[in-house]
């Protein structure tokens, strides 16, 4: 009976020591590792890269750019996304990985000079652009119904999906130009 009692007491003491050691180690590790060395990840989305880098540095975080992505709505050099997400707690000296905007994709305006309106529209669409406003002017050099030039001019770089204004010839100016609506009917406007 005494032997059984001493075994139970010994088991109770060992269990108590195990619990104290288990939780005590956790507490000691938090003190050693520095449980207070956590910071809240800042919101960097939409920020300029250099401003965001300084923000991270002041919070003792590193920042690394993973890639550049074209974005129509976010200007070049600004942050599109980040990991870890803003607002969560992380250890100091961890790295925040960001994706930067390369701005909208730029395309060259094709040469539209002396093309019909339909040909100009197709050429713009093939370049990732759209036909914008049509302005009609007289021209001694360009046949009636053909493009005199575009605005912006050919070979300039503009954001993809932009519209391009074209100046269309009414043909040679004559003093008897007649009904102004004739050219509109002929060109389908």
LOVO-393162 format. One record per atom (N, C-alpha, C, CB): residue number from 1; residue in three letters; x, y, z. Coordinates in steps of 0.1 Angstrom, whole numbers. Glycine has a CB too. Example, Ala and Ser with C-alpha at 12.3 -4.5 7.8 and 13.67 -1.06 7.14 Angstrom:
<1, Ala, <132, -57, 78>>
<1, Ala, <123, -45, 78>>
<1, Ala, <132, -33, 78>>
<1, Ala, <113, -45, 90>>
<2, Ser, <128, -22, 71>>
<2, Ser, <137, -11, 71>>
<2, Ser, <129, 0, 79>>
<2, Ser, <141, -6, 57>>
***
This chain:
<1, Unk, <8, -12, 0>>
<1, Unk, <0, 0, 0>>
<1, Unk, <9, 13, 0>>
<1, Unk, <-9, 0, 12>>
<2, Unk, <19, 12, 8>>
<2, Unk, <28, 24, 9>>
<2, Unk, <36, 25, -4>>
<2, Unk, <38, 22, 21>>
<3, Unk, <39, 14, -10>>
<3, Unk, <46, 14, -23>>
<3, Unk, <37, 20, -33>>
<3, Unk, <50, 0, -27>>
<4, Unk, <24, 17, -33>>
<4, Unk, <15, 22, -43>>
<4, Unk, <13, 37, -41>>
<4, Unk, <1, 15, -42>>
<5, Unk, <13, 41, -29>>
<5, Unk, <11, 56, -25>>
<5, Unk, <23, 63, -30>>
<5, Unk, <9, 58, -10>>
<6, Unk, <35, 58, -28>>
<6, Unk, <47, 65, -32>>
<6, Unk, <49, 66, -47>>
<6, Unk, <60, 58, -26>>
<7, Unk, <44, 55, -54>>
<7, Unk, <44, 56, -69>>
<7, Unk, <34, 66, -74>>
<7, Unk, <40, 42, -75>>
<8, Unk, <22, 67, -68>>
<8, Unk, <13, 78, -72>>
<8, Unk, <18, 92, -69>>
<8, Unk, <-1, 76, -65>>
<9, Unk, <24, 94, -58>>
<9, Unk, <30, 107, -55>>
<9, Unk, <41, 110, -65>>
<9, Unk, <36, 107, -40>>
<10, Unk, <50, 100, -68>>
<10, Unk, <61, 102, -77>>
<10, Unk, <55, 106, -91>>
<10, Unk, <70, 90, -78>>
<11, Unk, <44, 99, -95>>
<11, Unk, <38, 102, -108>>
<11, Unk, <32, 116, -108>>
<11, Unk, <27, 92, -112>>
<12, Unk, <26, 120, -97>>
<12, Unk, <20, 133, -96>>
<12, Unk, <31, 144, -97>>
<12, Unk, <12, 135, -83>>
<13, Unk, <42, 141, -90>>
<13, Unk, <53, 151, -90>>
<13, Unk, <59, 152, -104>>
<13, Unk, <64, 147, -80>>
<14, Unk, <61, 141, -111>>
<14, Unk, <66, 141, -124>>
<14, Unk, <57, 148, -134>>
<14, Unk, <69, 126, -129>>
<15, Unk, <44, 145, -132>>
<15, Unk, <34, 152, -141>>
<15, Unk, <34, 167, -139>>
<15, Unk, <20, 147, -138>>
<16, Unk, <35, 171, -126>>
<16, Unk, <36, 185, -123>>
<16, Unk, <48, 192, -129>>
<16, Unk, <35, 187, -108>>
<17, Unk, <60, 185, -127>>
<17, Unk, <72, 190, -133>>
<17, Unk, <72, 191, -148>>
<17, Unk, <84, 181, -128>>
<18, Unk, <65, 181, -154>>
<18, Unk, <64, 181, -169>>
<18, Unk, <56, 193, -173>>
<18, Unk, <57, 168, -174>>
<19, Unk, <44, 196, -167>>
<19, Unk, <36, 207, -170>>
<19, Unk, <43, 220, -168>>
<19, Unk, <23, 207, -162>>
<20, Unk, <50, 221, -157>>
<20, Unk, <58, 234, -154>>
<20, Unk, <69, 235, -164>>
<20, Unk, <64, 233, -139>>
<21, Unk, <76, 225, -168>>
<21, Unk, <87, 225, -178>>
<21, Unk, <81, 229, -191>>
<21, Unk, <94, 212, -178>>
<22, Unk, <70, 223, -195>>
<22, Unk, <64, 226, -208>>
<22, Unk, <60, 240, -210>>
<22, Unk, <52, 217, -211>>
<23, Unk, <52, 245, -200>>
<23, Unk, <48, 259, -201>>
<23, Unk, <59, 269, -198>>
<23, Unk, <36, 262, -192>>
<24, Unk, <68, 265, -189>>
<24, Unk, <79, 274, -185>>
<24, Unk, <89, 276, -197>>
<24, Unk, <87, 268, -173>>
<25, Unk, <91, 265, -204>>
<25, Unk, <100, 266, -216>>
<25, Unk, <93, 276, -226>>
<25, Unk, <102, 252, -223>>
<26, Unk, <80, 275, -228>>
<26, Unk, <73, 284, -237>>
<26, Unk, <75, 298, -233>>
<26, Unk, <58, 280, -238>>
<27, Unk, <73, 301, -220>>
<27, Unk, <75, 315, -215>>
<27, Unk, <89, 319, -217>>
<27, Unk, <71, 315, -201>>
<28, Unk, <99, 311, -213>>
<28, Unk, <113, 314, -214>>
<28, Unk, <117, 317, -229>>
<28, Unk, <122, 303, -208>>
<29, Unk, <112, 309, -238>>
<29, Unk, <115, 311, -253>>
<29, Unk, <109, 324, -258>>
<29, Unk, <109, 299, -261>>
<30, Unk, <97, 327, -253>>
<30, Unk, <92, 340, -257>>
<30, Unk, <100, 352, -252>>
<30, Unk, <77, 342, -252>>
<31, Unk, <106, 351, -241>>
<31, Unk, <114, 361, -235>>
<31, Unk, <127, 362, -243>>
<31, Unk, <117, 359, -220>>
<32, Unk, <133, 350, -246>>
<32, Unk, <146, 349, -253>>
<32, Unk, <145, 354, -268>>
<32, Unk, <152, 335, -253>>
<33, Unk, <135, 349, -275>>
<33, Unk, <133, 352, -289>>
<33, Unk, <127, 366, -290>>
<33, Unk, <123, 342, -295>>
<34, Unk, <121, 371, -281>>
<34, Unk, <116, 385, -282>>
<34, Unk, <102, 385, -287>>
<34, Unk, <125, 393, -290>>
<35, Unk, <93, 381, -279>>
<35, Unk, <78, 381, -283>>
<35, Unk, <74, 395, -287>>
<35, Unk, <70, 376, -272>>
<36, Unk, <80, 405, -282>>
<36, Unk, <77, 419, -285>>
<36, Unk, <83, 425, -297>>
<36, Unk, <81, 428, -273>>
<37, Unk, <90, 416, -305>>
<37, Unk, <96, 420, -317>>
<37, Unk, <87, 419, -329>>
<37, Unk, <109, 413, -320>>
<38, Unk, <74, 421, -327>>
<38, Unk, <65, 420, -339>>
<38, Unk, <60, 434, -342>>
<38, Unk, <53, 411, -335>>
<39, Unk, <58, 435, -355>>
<39, Unk, <52, 448, -361>>
<39, Unk, <40, 444, -370>>
<39, Unk, <63, 456, -368>>
<40, Unk, <32, 454, -371>>
<40, Unk, <20, 452, -380>>
<40, Unk, <25, 456, -394>>
<40, Unk, <8, 461, -376>>
<41, Unk, <22, 447, -404>>
<41, Unk, <26, 450, -418>>
<41, Unk, <18, 462, -423>>
<41, Unk, <23, 437, -427>>
<42, Unk, <25, 472, -428>>
<42, Unk, <18, 484, -433>>
<42, Unk, <11, 482, -447>>
<42, Unk, <28, 496, -434>>
<43, Unk, <1, 490, -450>>
<43, Unk, <-5, 490, -463>>
<43, Unk, <4, 497, -472>>
<43, Unk, <-20, 497, -462>>
<44, Unk, <9, 490, -482>>
<44, Unk, <18, 495, -492>>
<44, Unk, <12, 497, -506>>
<44, Unk, <31, 487, -493>>
<45, Unk, <0, 491, -508>>
<45, Unk, <-6, 491, -521>>
<45, Unk, <-10, 505, -525>>
<45, Unk, <-19, 482, -521>>
<46, Unk, <-6, 509, -537>>
<46, Unk, <-8, 522, -543>>
<46, Unk, <3, 532, -540>>
<46, Unk, <-21, 527, -537>>
<47, Unk, <12, 528, -531>>
<47, Unk, <23, 537, -527>>
<47, Unk, <35, 536, -538>>
<47, Unk, <29, 533, -513>>
<48, Unk, <42, 547, -538>>
<48, Unk, <54, 548, -547>>
<48, Unk, <64, 538, -540>>
<48, Unk, <60, 562, -548>>
<49, Unk, <72, 531, -549>>
<49, Unk, <82, 521, -544>>
<49, Unk, <91, 527, -533>>
<49, Unk, <90, 516, -556>>
<50, Unk, <97, 538, -536>>
<50, Unk, <107, 544, -527>>
<50, Unk, <101, 548, -514>>
<50, Unk, <114, 556, -533>>
<51, Unk, <89, 554, -514>>
<51, Unk, <81, 557, -502>>
<51, Unk, <79, 545, -494>>
<51, Unk, <68, 565, -505>>
<52, Unk, <74, 534, -500>>
<52, Unk, <71, 522, -493>>
<52, Unk, <83, 516, -487>>
<52, Unk, <64, 512, -503>>
<53, Unk, <94, 516, -495>>
<53, Unk, <107, 511, -490>>
<53, Unk, <111, 518, -477>>
<53, Unk, <118, 512, -500>>
<54, Unk, <110, 531, -476>>
<54, Unk, <113, 539, -464>>
<54, Unk, <104, 536, -453>>
<54, Unk, <113, 554, -467>>
<55, Unk, <91, 534, -456>>
<55, Unk, <81, 530, -446>>
<55, Unk, <85, 516, -439>>
<55, Unk, <67, 529, -452>>
<56, Unk, <89, 507, -448>>
<56, Unk, <93, 494, -443>>
<56, Unk, <106, 495, -435>>
<56, Unk, <95, 484, -455>>
<57, Unk, <115, 502, -439>>
<57, Unk, <128, 504, -432>>
<57, Unk, <126, 510, -418>>
<57, Unk, <137, 513, -440>>
<58, Unk, <117, 520, -417>>
<58, Unk, <114, 526, -404>>
<58, Unk, <107, 516, -395>>
<58, Unk, <105, 538, -406>>
<59, Unk, <101, 506, -400>>
<59, Unk, <94, 496, -392>>
<59, Unk, <103, 483, -390>>
<59, Unk, <81, 492, -398>>
<60, Unk, <115, 484, -395>>
<60, Unk, <125, 473, -394>>
<60, Unk, <120, 461, -402>>
<60, Unk, <127, 469, -379>>
<61, Unk, <115, 464, -414>>
<61, Unk, <111, 453, -423>>
<61, Unk, <119, 455, -436>>
<61, Unk, <95, 454, -426>>
<62, Unk, <121, 445, -443>>
<62, Unk, <127, 445, -456>>
<62, Unk, <116, 445, -467>>
<62, Unk, <138, 434, -458>>
<63, Unk, <120, 451, -479>>
<63, Unk, <110, 450, -490>>
<63, Unk, <117, 445, -502>>
<63, Unk, <104, 464, -492>>
<64, Unk, <111, 436, -509>>
<64, Unk, <116, 430, -521>>
<64, Unk, <106, 431, -532>>
<64, Unk, <121, 416, -519>>
<65, Unk, <110, 435, -544>>
<65, Unk, <101, 436, -556>>
<65, Unk, <102, 423, -563>>
<65, Unk, <105, 448, -565>>
<66, Unk, <91, 416, -565>>
<66, Unk, <91, 403, -572>>
<66, Unk, <89, 404, -587>>
<66, Unk, <80, 394, -566>>
<67, Unk, <81, 414, -592>>
<67, Unk, <79, 415, -606>>
<67, Unk, <73, 428, -610>>
<67, Unk, <70, 403, -612>>
<68, Unk, <73, 431, -623>>
<68, Unk, <66, 443, -628>>
<68, Unk, <54, 438, -637>>
<68, Unk, <76, 452, -637>>
<69, Unk, <43, 444, -635>>
<69, Unk, <31, 440, -643>>
<69, Unk, <25, 453, -649>>
<69, Unk, <21, 433, -634>>
<70, Unk, <20, 452, -661>>
<70, Unk, <13, 463, -667>>
<70, Unk, <0, 465, -661>>
<70, Unk, <12, 461, -683>>
<71, Unk, <-4, 477, -657>>
<71, Unk, <-17, 480, -651>>
<71, Unk, <-22, 493, -657>>
<71, Unk, <-16, 480, -636>>
<72, Unk, <-34, 493, -662>>
<72, Unk, <-40, 505, -669>>
<72, Unk, <-43, 516, -658>>
<72, Unk, <-52, 501, -676>>
<73, Unk, <-46, 512, -646>>
<73, Unk, <-51, 521, -636>>
<73, Unk, <-41, 526, -626>>
<73, Unk, <-62, 515, -628>>
<74, Unk, <-30, 519, -625>>
<74, Unk, <-19, 522, -615>>
<74, Unk, <-7, 527, -623>>
<74, Unk, <-16, 510, -605>>
<75, Unk, <-2, 539, -619>>
<75, Unk, <9, 544, -627>>
<75, Unk, <22, 537, -624>>
<75, Unk, <11, 559, -623>>
<76, Unk, <31, 538, -633>>
<76, Unk, <44, 531, -632>>
<76, Unk, <52, 534, -619>>
<76, Unk, <53, 535, -644>>
<77, Unk, <57, 524, -612>>
<77, Unk, <65, 526, -600>>
<77, Unk, <57, 525, -587>>
<77, Unk, <72, 539, -601>>
<78, Unk, <44, 523, -589>>
<78, Unk, <35, 521, -577>>
<78, Unk, <32, 507, -574>>
<78, Unk, <22, 529, -578>>
<79, Unk, <29, 503, -562>>
<79, Unk, <27, 489, -558>>
<79, Unk, <13, 485, -560>>
<79, Unk, <30, 488, -543>>
<80, Unk, <12, 473, -567>>
<80, Unk, <-1, 467, -570>>
<80, Unk, <-5, 457, -560>>
<80, Unk, <0, 460, -584>>
<81, Unk, <4, 449, -554>>
<81, Unk, <0, 440, -544>>
<81, Unk, <12, 437, -535>>
<81, Unk, <-5, 426, -550>>
<82, Unk, <9, 431, -523>>
<82, Unk, <20, 428, -514>>
<82, Unk, <17, 415, -506>>
<82, Unk, <22, 439, -504>>
<83, Unk, <28, 409, -501>>
<83, Unk, <27, 397, -493>>
<83, Unk, <38, 399, -482>>
<83, Unk, <29, 383, -501>>
<84, Unk, <35, 397, -470>>
<84, Unk, <22, 394, -464>>
<84, Unk, <12, 406, -465>>
<84, Unk, <24, 390, -449>>
<85, Unk, <0, 403, -463>>
<85, Unk, <-11, 413, -464>>
<85, Unk, <-10, 423, -453>>
<85, Unk, <-25, 406, -464>>
<86, Unk, <-15, 435, -456>>
<86, Unk, <-14, 446, -446>>
<86, Unk, <-22, 442, -434>>
<86, Unk, <-18, 459, -452>>
<87, Unk, <-18, 447, -422>>
<87, Unk, <-25, 446, -410>>
<87, Unk, <-22, 434, -402>>
<87, Unk, <-40, 445, -413>>
<88, Unk, <-15, 424, -407>>
<88, Unk, <-12, 412, -399>>
<88, Unk, <2, 415, -392>>
<88, Unk, <-11, 399, -408>>
<89, Unk, <3, 408, -381>>
<89, Unk, <16, 409, -373>>
<89, Unk, <26, 400, -378>>
<89, Unk, <13, 406, -358>>
<90, Unk, <39, 405, -379>>
<90, Unk, <50, 397, -383>>
<90, Unk, <62, 401, -375>>
<90, Unk, <52, 399, -398>>
<91, Unk, <72, 393, -375>>
<91, Unk, <85, 396, -368>>
<91, Unk, <92, 407, -376>>
<91, Unk, <94, 383, -367>>
<92, Unk, <99, 415, -368>>
<92, Unk, <108, 425, -374>>
<92, Unk, <118, 418, -383>>
<92, Unk, <115, 434, -363>>
<93, Unk, <123, 425, -393>>
<93, Unk, <134, 420, -402>>
<93, Unk, <129, 410, -411>>
<93, Unk, <146, 415, -394>>
<94, Unk, <116, 408, -413>>
<94, Unk, <110, 399, -423>>
<94, Unk, <109, 407, -436>>
<94, Unk, <96, 394, -418>>
<95, Unk, <107, 400, -447>>
<95, Unk, <106, 406, -460>>
<95, Unk, <92, 407, -465>>
<95, Unk, <115, 399, -470>>
<96, Unk, <88, 419, -469>>
<96, Unk, <75, 421, -476>>
<96, Unk, <78, 421, -491>>
<96, Unk, <68, 435, -471>>
<97, Unk, <71, 412, -498>>
<97, Unk, <73, 411, -512>>
<97, Unk, <62, 418, -519>>
<97, Unk, <73, 396, -517>>
<98, Unk, <66, 427, -529>>
<98, Unk, <56, 436, -536>>
<98, Unk, <57, 433, -551>>
<98, Unk, <59, 450, -533>>
<99, Unk, <46, 436, -558>>
<99, Unk, <45, 436, -572>>
<99, Unk, <43, 450, -577>>
<99, Unk, <33, 427, -578>>
<100, Unk, <52, 455, -586>>
<100, Unk, <51, 469, -590>>
<100, Unk, <44, 470, -604>>
<100, Unk, <65, 475, -591>>
<101, Unk, <38, 482, -605>>
<101, Unk, <31, 485, -618>>
<101, Unk, <42, 490, -628>>
<101, Unk, <20, 496, -616>>
<102, Unk, <40, 486, -640>>
<102, Unk, <49, 491, -651>>
<102, Unk, <40, 501, -659>>
<102, Unk, <54, 479, -660>>
<103, Unk, <29, 505, -653>>
<103, Unk, <20, 515, -660>>
<103, Unk, <13, 507, -671>>
<103, Unk, <28, 526, -666>>
<104, Unk, <5, 515, -678>>
<104, Unk, <-3, 509, -689>>
<104, Unk, <7, 504, -700>>
<104, Unk, <-13, 518, -695>>
<105, Unk, <3, 493, -707>>
<105, Unk, <11, 488, -718>>
<105, Unk, <11, 499, -729>>
<105, Unk, <6, 475, -723>>
<106, Unk, <22, 502, -735>>
<106, Unk, <23, 513, -745>>
<106, Unk, <24, 506, -759>>
<106, Unk, <35, 522, -743>>
<107, Unk, <17, 512, -769>>
<107, Unk, <18, 507, -782>>
<107, Unk, <20, 519, -792>>
<107, Unk, <5, 500, -786>>
<108, Unk, <26, 516, -803>>
<108, Unk, <29, 526, -813>>
<108, Unk, <16, 528, -822>>
<108, Unk, <41, 522, -822>>
<109, Unk, <14, 541, -825>>
<109, Unk, <3, 544, -834>>
<109, Unk, <7, 540, -848>>
<109, Unk, <-1, 559, -833>>
<110, Unk, <-1, 532, -855>>
<110, Unk, <3, 528, -869>>
<110, Unk, <1, 540, -879>>
<110, Unk, <-5, 516, -874>>
<111, Unk, <8, 539, -890>>
<111, Unk, <6, 550, -900>>
<111, Unk, <-7, 547, -907>>
<111, Unk, <18, 549, -911>>
<112, Unk, <-16, 558, -906>>
<112, Unk, <-29, 557, -912>>
<112, Unk, <-31, 566, -924>>
<112, Unk, <-39, 561, -901>>
<113, Unk, <-20, 573, -927>>
<113, Unk, <-21, 583, -938>>
<113, Unk, <-26, 576, -951>>
<113, Unk, <-7, 590, -940>>
<114, Unk, <-35, 583, -958>>
<114, Unk, <-41, 579, -971>>
<114, Unk, <-49, 566, -971>>
<114, Unk, <-30, 578, -981>>
<115, Unk, <-52, 561, -959>>
<115, Unk, <-61, 549, -958>>
<115, Unk, <-75, 553, -957>>
<115, Unk, <-57, 540, -946>>
<116, Unk, <-84, 544, -961>>
<116, Unk, <-99, 547, -959>>
<116, Unk, <-102, 546, -944>>
<116, Unk, <-108, 536, -967>>
<117, Unk, <-113, 551, -940>>
<117, Unk, <-117, 550, -926>>
<117, Unk, <-118, 536, -921>>
<117, Unk, <-131, 558, -924>>
<118, Unk, <-123, 527, -929>>
<118, Unk, <-125, 513, -925>>
<118, Unk, <-111, 507, -924>>
<118, Unk, <-133, 505, -936>>
<119, Unk, <-102, 509, -933>>
<119, Unk, <-88, 504, -932>>
<119, Unk, <-81, 509, -920>>
<119, Unk, <-80, 507, -945>>
<120, Unk, <-83, 522, -917>>
<120, Unk, <-76, 529, -905>>
<120, Unk, <-82, 522, -892>>
<120, Unk, <-79, 544, -905>>
<121, Unk, <-95, 520, -892>>
<121, Unk, <-101, 514, -880>>
<121, Unk, <-95, 500, -878>>
<121, Unk, <-116, 513, -882>>
<122, Unk, <-94, 492, -888>>
<122, Unk, <-89, 478, -887>>
<122, Unk, <-74, 479, -882>>
<122, Unk, <-90, 471, -900>>
<123, Unk, <-66, 488, -888>>
<123, Unk, <-52, 489, -884>>
<123, Unk, <-51, 493, -870>>
<123, Unk, <-45, 499, -894>>
<124, Unk, <-59, 502, -865>>
<124, Unk, <-59, 506, -851>>
<124, Unk, <-63, 495, -842>>
<124, Unk, <-68, 518, -849>>
<125, Unk, <-73, 487, -845>>
<125, Unk, <-77, 476, -837>>
<125, Unk, <-67, 465, -836>>
<125, Unk, <-90, 470, -843>>
<126, Unk, <-60, 463, -847>>
<126, Unk, <-49, 453, -847>>
<126, Unk, <-37, 457, -838>>
<126, Unk, <-44, 451, -862>>
<127, Unk, <-36, 470, -836>>
<127, Unk, <-25, 476, -828>>
<127, Unk, <-30, 477, -813>>
<127, Unk, <-21, 489, -833>>
<128, Unk, <-42, 473, -810>>
<128, Unk, <-48, 474, -796>>
<128, Unk, <-53, 488, -793>>
<128, Unk, <-37, 470, -787>>
<129, Unk, <-57, 495, -803>>
<129, Unk, <-62, 509, -802>>
<129, Unk, <-76, 509, -808>>
<129, Unk, <-53, 520, -808>>
<130, Unk, <-83, 520, -806>>
<130, Unk, <-96, 522, -812>>
<130, Unk, <-97, 535, -820>>
<130, Unk, <-107, 521, -801>>
<131, Unk, <-107, 535, -829>>
<131, Unk, <-109, 547, -837>>
<131, Unk, <-117, 557, -828>>
<131, Unk, <-117, 544, -850>>
<132, Unk, <-111, 569, -827>>
<132, Unk, <-118, 580, -819>>
<132, Unk, <-126, 589, -828>>
<132, Unk, <-107, 588, -811>>
<133, Unk, <-125, 602, -825>>
<133, Unk, <-132, 612, -832>>
<133, Unk, <-127, 613, -847>>
<133, Unk, <-131, 626, -825>>
<134, Unk, <-137, 616, -856>>
<134, Unk, <-133, 619, -870>>
<134, Unk, <-136, 633, -873>>
<134, Unk, <-141, 609, -879>>
<135, Unk, <-126, 640, -878>>
<135, Unk, <-127, 654, -881>>
<135, Unk, <-125, 655, -896>>
<135, Unk, <-117, 663, -874>>
<136, Unk, <-133, 662, -903>>
<136, Unk, <-133, 663, -918>>
<136, Unk, <-127, 677, -922>>
<136, Unk, <-147, 661, -924>>
<137, Unk, <-117, 676, -931>>
<137, Unk, <-111, 688, -937>>
<137, Unk, <-109, 686, -952>>
<137, Unk, <-97, 691, -929>>
<138, Unk, <-107, 698, -958>>
<138, Unk, <-104, 697, -973>>
<138, Unk, <-89, 695, -974>>
<138, Unk, <-108, 711, -979>>
<139, Unk, <-86, 687, -985>>
<139, Unk, <-72, 684, -988>>
<139, Unk, <-70, 684, -1003>>
<139, Unk, <-67, 671, -981>>
<140, Unk, <-59, 690, -1008>>
<140, Unk, <-56, 689, -1022>>
<140, Unk, <-48, 677, -1025>>
<140, Unk, <-48, 702, -1026>>
<141, Unk, <-42, 671, -1015>>
<141, Unk, <-33, 659, -1017>>
<141, Unk, <-40, 646, -1015>>
<141, Unk, <-21, 660, -1009>>
<142, Unk, <-49, 645, -1005>>
<142, Unk, <-55, 632, -1001>>
<142, Unk, <-69, 631, -1007>>
<142, Unk, <-55, 631, -986>>
<143, Unk, <-71, 619, -1012>>
<143, Unk, <-84, 616, -1019>>
<143, Unk, <-96, 617, -1008>>
<143, Unk, <-84, 602, -1025>>
<144, Unk, <-107, 621, -1013>>
<144, Unk, <-119, 623, -1004>>
<144, Unk, <-122, 609, -997>>
<144, Unk, <-131, 627, -1013>>
<145, Unk, <-124, 610, -984>>
<145, Unk, <-128, 598, -976>>
<145, Unk, <-116, 591, -970>>
<145, Unk, <-135, 589, -985>>
<146, Unk, <-104, 595, -974>>
<146, Unk, <-92, 589, -968>>
<146, Unk, <-86, 597, -957>>
<146, Unk, <-81, 587, -979>>
<147, Unk, <-78, 591, -949>>
<147, Unk, <-72, 598, -937>>
<147, Unk, <-60, 607, -941>>
<147, Unk, <-67, 587, -927>>
<148, Unk, <-61, 619, -936>>
<148, Unk, <-50, 629, -939>>
<148, Unk, <-38, 626, -929>>
<148, Unk, <-54, 644, -938>>
<149, Unk, <-42, 625, -916>>
<149, Unk, <-32, 622, -906>>
<149, Unk, <-40, 618, -893>>
<149, Unk, <-22, 633, -903>>
<150, Unk, <-33, 613, -883>>
<150, Unk, <-39, 610, -870>>
<150, Unk, <-34, 619, -859>>
<150, Unk, <-36, 595, -866>>
<151, Unk, <-42, 620, -848>>
<151, Unk, <-38, 627, -837>>
<151, Unk, <-40, 618, -825>>
<151, Unk, <-46, 641, -835>>
<152, Unk, <-30, 615, -817>>
<152, Unk, <-16, 618, -819>>
<152, Unk, <-10, 612, -832>>
<152, Unk, <-7, 612, -807>>
<153, Unk, <1, 617, -836>>
<153, Unk, <7, 614, -849>>
<153, Unk, <12, 599, -849>>
<153, Unk, <19, 623, -852>>
<154, Unk, <14, 594, -861>>
<154, Unk, <18, 580, -863>>
<154, Unk, <32, 578, -857>>
<154, Unk, <19, 577, -878>>
<155, Unk, <35, 567, -851>>
<155, Unk, <47, 562, -845>>
<155, Unk, <49, 567, -831>>
<155, Unk, <58, 567, -854>>
<156, Unk, <40, 575, -825>>
<156, Unk, <40, 579, -811>>
<156, Unk, <36, 567, -803>>
<156, Unk, <32, 592, -809>>
<157, Unk, <41, 567, -790>>
<157, Unk, <36, 556, -781>>
<157, Unk, <25, 562, -772>>
<157, Unk, <48, 552, -772>>
<158, Unk, <14, 554, -771>>
<158, Unk, <3, 558, -763>>
<158, Unk, <-2, 545, -756>>
<158, Unk, <-9, 564, -771>>
<159, Unk, <-9, 546, -745>>
<159, Unk, <-14, 535, -737>>
<159, Unk, <-23, 526, -746>>
<159, Unk, <-22, 539, -725>>
<160, Unk, <-22, 513, -745>>
<160, Unk, <-30, 504, -752>>
<160, Unk, <-45, 506, -748>>
<160, Unk, <-26, 489, -749>>
<161, Unk, <-54, 504, -758>>
<161, Unk, <-68, 506, -756>>
<161, Unk, <-72, 521, -757>>
<161, Unk, <-73, 500, -743>>
<162, Unk, <-63, 530, -760>>
<162, Unk, <-66, 544, -762>>
<162, Unk, <-73, 546, -775>>
<162, Unk, <-53, 553, -761>>
<163, Unk, <-80, 557, -777>>
<163, Unk, <-86, 560, -790>>
<163, Unk, <-77, 570, -797>>
<163, Unk, <-100, 565, -788>>
<164, Unk, <-77, 570, -810>>
<164, Unk, <-69, 578, -819>>
<164, Unk, <-79, 586, -828>>
<164, Unk, <-59, 570, -827>>
<165, Unk, <-77, 599, -828>>
<165, Unk, <-85, 609, -836>>
<165, Unk, <-79, 609, -850>>
<165, Unk, <-85, 623, -830>>
<166, Unk, <-88, 609, -860>>
<166, Unk, <-83, 609, -874>>
<166, Unk, <-89, 622, -881>>
<166, Unk, <-86, 597, -882>>
<167, Unk, <-80, 627, -890>>
<167, Unk, <-85, 638, -898>>
<167, Unk, <-87, 632, -912>>
<167, Unk, <-74, 650, -898>>
<168, Unk, <-99, 634, -917>>
<168, Unk, <-104, 627, -929>>
<168, Unk, <-106, 638, -940>>
<168, Unk, <-117, 619, -927>>
<169, Unk, <-101, 635, -952>>
<169, Unk, <-102, 644, -964>>
<169, Unk, <-116, 645, -969>>
<169, Unk, <-93, 640, -975>>
<170, Unk, <-120, 658, -972>>
<170, Unk, <-132, 661, -979>>
<170, Unk, <-129, 662, -994>>
<170, Unk, <-139, 673, -974>>
<171, Unk, <-117, 660, -998>>
<171, Unk, <-113, 662, -1012>>
<171, Unk, <-108, 676, -1013>>
<171, Unk, <-124, 659, -1022>>
<172, Unk, <-106, 680, -1026>>
<172, Unk, <-102, 694, -1029>>
<172, Unk, <-113, 704, -1027>>
<172, Unk, <-97, 695, -1044>>
<173, Unk, <-109, 715, -1022>>
<173, Unk, <-119, 726, -1019>>
<173, Unk, <-123, 733, -1032>>
<173, Unk, <-113, 736, -1009>>
<174, Unk, <-136, 733, -1034>>
<174, Unk, <-141, 741, -1046>>
<174, Unk, <-150, 751, -1041>>
<174, Unk, <-148, 731, -1056>>
<175, Unk, <-152, 762, -1049>>
<175, Unk, <-161, 772, -1045>>
<175, Unk, <-176, 768, -1046>>
<175, Unk, <-159, 785, -1054>>
<176, Unk, <-178, 758, -1054>>
<176, Unk, <-192, 753, -1054>>
<176, Unk, <-193, 739, -1047>>
<176, Unk, <-197, 751, -1069>>
<177, Unk, <-191, 740, -1034>>
<177, Unk, <-191, 728, -1026>>
<177, Unk, <-205, 722, -1024>>
<177, Unk, <-185, 731, -1012>>
<178, Unk, <-215, 729, -1027>>
<178, Unk, <-229, 723, -1027>>
<178, Unk, <-234, 719, -1013>>
<178, Unk, <-229, 711, -1036>>
<179, Unk, <-242, 709, -1013>>
<179, Unk, <-248, 704, -1000>>
<179, Unk, <-237, 698, -991>>
<179, Unk, <-259, 694, -1003>>
<180, Unk, <-235, 703, -979>>
<180, Unk, <-225, 698, -970>>
<180, Unk, <-228, 684, -965>>
<180, Unk, <-224, 708, -958>>
<181, Unk, <-241, 680, -966>>
<181, Unk, <-244, 666, -961>>
<181, Unk, <-241, 655, -971>>
<181, Unk, <-259, 666, -958>>
<182, Unk, <-237, 659, -984>>
<182, Unk, <-234, 649, -994>>
<182, Unk, <-223, 640, -989>>
<182, Unk, <-231, 655, -1007>>
<183, Unk, <-212, 646, -984>>
<183, Unk, <-200, 639, -980>>
<183, Unk, <-203, 630, -968>>
<183, Unk, <-188, 648, -977>>
<184, Unk, <-212, 634, -959>>
<184, Unk, <-216, 626, -948>>
<184, Unk, <-223, 614, -952>>
<184, Unk, <-225, 634, -938>>
<185, Unk, <-232, 615, -962>>
<185, Unk, <-239, 604, -967>>
<185, Unk, <-230, 594, -974>>
<185, Unk, <-251, 608, -977>>
<186, Unk, <-220, 600, -982>>
<186, Unk, <-211, 591, -989>>
<186, Unk, <-202, 583, -980>>
<186, Unk, <-202, 600, -999>>
<187, Unk, <-198, 589, -968>>
<187, Unk, <-189, 583, -959>>
<187, Unk, <-196, 575, -948>>
<187, Unk, <-180, 593, -953>>
<188, Unk, <-209, 575, -949>>
<188, Unk, <-216, 566, -939>>
<188, Unk, <-217, 572, -925>>
<188, Unk, <-209, 553, -938>>
<189, Unk, <-216, 585, -924>>
<189, Unk, <-218, 591, -910>>
<189, Unk, <-232, 596, -908>>
<189, Unk, <-208, 603, -909>>
***
